[in-house]
Each structure stands twice: as C-alpha cells, then as structure tokens.
Amino acid sequence: MSQFVWTFPGGKPLDNFETLGAVSEKVWTVPPGKLWLIYGGHAERDASATFQVILYTSADKIIMKFHYVSAGTSAVEWPSGTTFPFHGPWPAKAGDKLKYEWGAAQTTPEISLLILEIDAP
C-alpha cells in the first residue's frame, strides 16, 4: 500500500477544468461528507479586469485570500511568471467555498482548480 493511499484513504484528485461562458464569478463548494486539499488552479482573465481567488466559509466569511491582481496588468492568466499557485495544500471542509472573482465579465475563460477530495472522518 502506498503512503499516499494510507494517508488519504478514498482520496480522488480532481482538476475541475472548464471553459465558461461570460462570467464574473465561479464558485466551487466542498460537498457534504468531503474534505478538500486545494493545491492550486488556473484562470484566464482579460487584462482590463481585476481578479482574485478567495476561500470562504459556508457563511461567506473570508478564510484566506490566495491571489489578487489588479486591472491593467499584462499577465492575463493566473498563475503567471510573476505570480505563484497556492503554497498548499490548503484544507477546506464541507460547505466551504472557493471563488474565482473577476472585476468584469469575462468571455469564455478557461479555468481549473486542482484538489484532492477525501472522505470526511
């Protein structure tokens, strides 16, 4: 048995890749009975839009801000050469929400969120 399976029984890696329509927010919610270990992600954005990645509780209280970039910066993808993915993994419990928030509607951005989903004890 590998150390990975022993440490995280029932763990399932997910990349959650999507191409969205015109959006200003994408929310992932940890399902009931699960825990997530969040490793990072990817998002495209228009250079004219701010962008942030925030982890919230189920009551919409901020747990952690992972990333923020202001409008007008040249990098249009996150992470870029000057920003980094999460320094995790970061745990999230059932009901917690991770949000990608753009300051203006984006046209079909490609996004992903890399997590390990495990059964809650």
C-alpha positions in Angstrom: 0.0 0.0 0.0 1.4 3.4 -0.9 1.9 6.1 1.6 -0.5 8.3 -0.3 -3.4 5.9 -0.1 -2.6 5.2 3.6 -2.6 8.9 4.4 -5.6 9.9 2.4 -7.9 6.8 2.1 -10.5 7.3 -0.6 -8.7 10.4 -2.0 -9.6 11.4 -5.5 -7.6 14.0 -7.4 -9.8 16.4 -9.5 -8.7 19.2 -11.9 -12.2 20.7 -12.5 -11.3 22.0 -15.9 -14.0 24.1 -17.6 -14.5 26.7 -20.3 -17.1 29.1 -19.0 -19.4 31.5 -20.7 -19.5 35.2 -19.9 -18.9 35.2 -16.1 -17.7 37.4 -13.3 -17.5 34.7 -10.7 -17.0 30.9 -10.5 -17.7 29.2 -7.2 -16.8 25.7 -6.1 -18.4 24.3 -2.9 -17.0 21.4 -0.9 -19.7 18.7 -0.9 -21.2 17.2 2.3 -19.1 14.5 3.8 -16.0 15.6 2.0 -12.8 17.4 2.7 -10.7 19.1 0.0 -7.0 19.7 -0.1 -6.6 22.6 -2.5 -3.3 22.5 -4.5 -3.8 25.4 -6.9 -5.5 26.3 -10.1 -5.6 28.3 -13.3 -7.7 31.1 -14.7 -7.7 33.3 -17.8 -8.8 36.9 -17.5 -9.0 40.0 -19.6 -6.2 42.4 -18.9 -8.8 45.1 -18.1 -10.3 43.1 -15.2 -9.2 42.6 -11.6 -9.0 39.0 -10.5 -8.9 37.3 -7.1 -9.1 33.9 -5.6 -10.7 33.6 -2.1 -11.7 30.8 0.2 -14.8 31.4 2.2 -16.7 29.6 5.0 -20.2 28.4 4.3 -21.4 31.7 6.0 -19.3 33.8 3.4 -16.7 34.8 5.9 -13.2 35.0 4.4 -10.8 32.2 5.4 -7.9 33.2 3.1 -7.2 35.3 0.1 -4.9 33.4 -2.2 -4.4 35.8 -5.1 -5.2 39.3 -6.3 -4.2 41.0 -9.5 -5.3 44.5 -10.5 -6.7 45.6 -13.8 -4.3 46.8 -16.5 -1.5 44.3 -15.6 -0.1 42.5 -18.6 -0.4 38.9 -17.4 -3.8 37.5 -18.5 -3.5 34.1 -16.9 -3.1 33.0 -13.3 -0.6 31.8 -12.3 1.7 33.8 -14.5 5.5 34.1 -14.5 5.4 36.6 -11.6 2.6 35.0 -9.5 2.5 31.6 -7.9 -0.1 29.0 -7.3 -1.2 28.2 -3.7 1.5 27.3 -1.3 -0.6 24.5 0.0 -2.3 22.2 0.1 -4.9 24.2 1.9 -7.7 22.2 3.6 -11.4 23.1 3.2 -14.3 21.4 4.9 -17.8 20.7 3.7 -19.7 23.9 2.9 -16.6 26.0 2.4 -16.4 27.8 -1.0 -13.5 28.7 -3.2 -14.3 31.6 -5.5 -12.6 32.9 -8.6 -13.8 36.5 -8.9 -13.3 38.8 -11.9 -13.8 42.5 -11.8 -15.7 42.5 -15.1 -17.5 39.7 -17.1 -15.0 37.5 -18.9 -15.6 36.0 -22.3 -15.2 32.2 -22.2 -12.3 31.9 -19.8 -10.6 28.6 -19.4 -10.3 27.7 -15.7 -9.3 24.8 -13.5 -9.0 24.0 -9.8 -6.7 21.2 -8.6 -7.9 19.5 -5.5 -7.7 16.2 -3.7 -11.1 15.2 -2.4 -11.2 12.9 0.5 -14.0 11.4 2.7 -14.5 13.4 5.9 -13.8 11.4 9.1 
